[in-house]
Amino acid sequence: MQEIPPPLKRARSSATGALVSDSGAEPSESTSIEEPKKIKAQTEDEAQLEDETELTTQTWEDLKELWENAMDEFEGSEPASAVPLLRGLIFECDRIVRNSPDPNRPLQSSSANSTLNQNENNSDQARWDLSVPSNVSVTQVGSTGRSSNTIKEHPGPLHPGQALSTFSFFHIYGTTLLTLADIFDQVPDLADPSEPSPVIINAKSIDFFEKALQGYQDEFAESEPRSPILVGEGRIASDWRLEIAWGRALVRLARQKLEDGDEEELPKERVQSINPNAKAGKAKGLMKSKKRTREPEPEPEPASASASAFPTVLAKTPVSLLSPRQLLTQAADHFQLGILLMPRPSPSATPSPVEPIKTPFRDPVTSFQPTLTSHQRLKNILEIATSVSPLVEKFSDQKERVRWATWTGGIFDQLEMEASPLLASLKDGADEQKEDWKFEVALGKGGLWLGLGSRLSEEFETSVEESEEQDEAQAELNESRRKEARELLQKALGYLQQGRKIRPRITIVQDCGKEEDEEDEIGPLLVEGYLTLSGLVDSDDDEEIERLEGLARNEGWVEDGDDEEDGDGDEQDEDEDEEDMSID
């Protein structure tokens, strides 16, 4: 049996990539990466002298290399250093879209190549206008109206192991936007004033994921899908990496809406106009998607450049109008389809020595290799669960919280189920890896249910304070809330205590005699759980309250009075140190 190695680190090329923005955007002071140089513009005569196939192949290779470099930077110790490369990617993707009749295919004729440098607008406004001008004809792959004089099939694969597929370009474009939105959301100061907000960038990425899926389905409609799997009544033609990225983008929109307190539901008929095949059933513990069929595309309006470029996207109600519940419902559909389509390597299989390409999921989940190691698959599933978990407690409706906590708990269960045979197959001496995965599941489930219990406990306390004279119905409701909150907290503490057994609390005694806890993820959650639960105990049950507070103290909790005394002692120690320094 083979031991599962930690994710490998791609050896980053010294070249930063040839295709980068010349939009004039200055790199952030917090980054040390310089803006790469723009590819040299070629005249029509020079383009005619070049080998046409080699020229277009190199363009795509450069774009992919720049994308890999940007993902490497994002996965590094300073993700913000990827911002200049991501801006360059956006500029080049925009340039290709604006000048290519079909950006999913390299242009082969010399006349077509000469148009790549036409109509370029270097302003920030043009760089962020993610639509195609109305004078550019976008022809869907597989349509009968495609001109064979200007677009030809690519003669061969651009990368060992994967031929150029329709989804590749728009998948790169959408993933680039999603990654940049993630960075700007965490470090807003890195965004230029001329750039849209992370919410707008994120919504644009969803447009391109839709375009990627449409092209993928068109290209492989009458052939065997690259990731064949039968689900429900039909065959799914999609890619697991695209589905997971799409789901993450929807989760980000849902999080923003919940933080803004916007939970207004869109009418059901309008939701169906966005995703007519969003309904899903249950299969093998996961929600399975119905067959995806493309609707006939409406005739684009000549006056609308965006509508002519993306008719099937912009003809629908914008996804940003969906409620958080509706957004998460669609995200769950994409996530679970991604899990179903994700390769399932045998635990006994030898891990691929080829380093995968990085993606903005903080895991090396995107690879041109057709297989994944089991370790990578588990990390991808964990990433899905942890992306949804923080949103659960933000819903105002307790039924919705329980619904999404149950769904997220199911993803953790899926992780545990797949990890069990994998962990059992590891060699002796891999106990640490086994314990790490068990700890992640316990921590994830415990934190998930703790959030629900704490939120319901707060609502119970607020209700009691606001209703001084409770009638019988109100008293019954409050008691029901308290009982449910206690059950949720006890459930959470059960998981967290499992995690504590795996990773005991470690206290380090410093040279000065002070005790300091080693970095502990689970201790603060246990303290919160014990103290919140103690607040739900009957006020006359002093013994139970004292027991729970004692457990919290064992996890490092310090009462306010003790904390103040410690603070006074620290100040006294500092004064004594100053006196000693003055004597010397």
Phi, psi and omega in degrees: 000143184264137175283138182278118181280160173294158180306135180283156178258124179296133175287109187289135178292145178291335177282136181271359181104146185270337186261103183217160186296141168243029184286355178089004180291129180276138177293151180293150179295336183279357179248152181252006181270126179277153176296124179295162182282148180285145179298142183294128180288138180249143175282170180297321180296317180296322180296324180292332181282337182282153171292122190296317180296317181295322181296309182291323176299317180295324178301314180291321178298319179296320180297317179294320180296319178296321178297316178300315180298320179295319179292324176299316179296318181295326181279353182281191183289337179234085182304331182296340180292350179277350186303312179300320179292321179294321176296321177296320177298317180298318180297314183291321176298319178297319180297317181294317180298319184288336187244003181246127175303324176221100184293350178280351181230135173296142178277136188256332184280152181296325180294325178290320180297326183291342180278352184296337182256010179269157173060024179281134177237118188270006182286156178298325181298319179290324181297327182261003173276095190272037176242172181254133179305151184293341180278357178260125181269117178263116182252127181291140176297134180092353180281157183283344184269009184287135181276122180281350181280332184252338182233129179237158175294143178292136187291340183188178182293147177268347181214139178304126177099348181207123173280158179295119179251164184300325186286341192304309186296308183289335174293316177298316181299309181295319179294323177298315179297317181298319180294316180295321177297323179297317180293313181297327179293324181276325181230082185301332183295342181284343182282138175282146180304332182280351184270147180294169177288159178304327180295317180292316179300317180297318179296323178295323180299325179294323176303316183284330174295322176297318179296321179297316180294319180298314179295321179297316180292323178297313186293324185250017184299323184250017179226176181287126178297152180291329177242073187289132175200134179268123179229122178065236187265346186216177181267134181272123176252091180203185180229137186296326180293322177295317182297318181292318178298319179298315179299320179295321179296319178294322178296321179297319177294319179297320180298317180297319180295319180294321178293330178276355181074022182259100180241020182294131182277138173277141179307146186303320182295329179284327176296319180294332178290337177278313183220085185295346182245032185281344181296145182217153177249196182245138177206124178054039178082358181237156177281126181260145184270146173286167179299133180268121178236137183279136176282152175301135183283131178290156178293128181291147177278126183304330184282347184251110179294316182295319182294324179289333180279316182230066186298320184285341178273307187279348175283347180263165175296132181304139182296337180293347178274351180290154176282163177305320179297318180292323178295315180292328177298316177291322178298319179298321178299315180291317180300313185287327173294321176299320178295319180294322181278341183297134180305143179245085181289150177290139179301335181271356181288148178287125180302143179294132179282353182281130181287126179286161178277143183283154173225170184281031179254012182060019176220148179280069188267345182258123182216147175280354174282144183284354183236162176235155169283156179299326180300318180292320180298317179297320180295324179295318179294319178298321179297322178297312182297316183286342177283330181269328186308315182294342182278339190301311185287350183280344179292143179281334181269124181297326179297321178293322178300312181296321180300311184281335172293321178295318178297312181295321176299326176296325177292320175298322177297320177299317178299315181295320181296318181284332182285331186302306179294329179294314181293326180292337183271353183290154178291163173297144182098356179258026182300325182297320178295319179299314182293326180299315181292320177298321180294318180299320179293315180296317180295317181296311180294318180298314179295325180298306183285335175296320178300318179293315181296320180294319180296317180291326177296319177297319180294323177297313181296319179297318181296320180293319181292323184281336182248086182296315178253096184276135171278179185296320181294317180294320179296322179293320178296315180297319179295323177295319178297316181297317180297316180294320179298319179297318180296318180295318180293320178295323176296316179297315181296328177300314178293317182295324177293327174298318177295324179295325177295327180286319180234090179297157178290132181242127179249129180257128177266117182281169181300327182282357179098348180284147178259137181220132181286141172293155182309124189227119180278328191266337182302308179301327178290320177296318178300313179299317181296314181296314183291321178295319179294324179296330178287346180260358179281149177305136186300336180271359179267071184296326183296316180291320178298316180296323179297314181294320178294326176295319177297322178294321178296323179296338179264008175106005180288136178237125179296157183303318181297317179295325181295320180294320179297317178298322180295318178297321180296321179297318180297322180294319178299319180296321179296318179296321178297320180295320179296318180298320180295324182289326179294317178297000000 
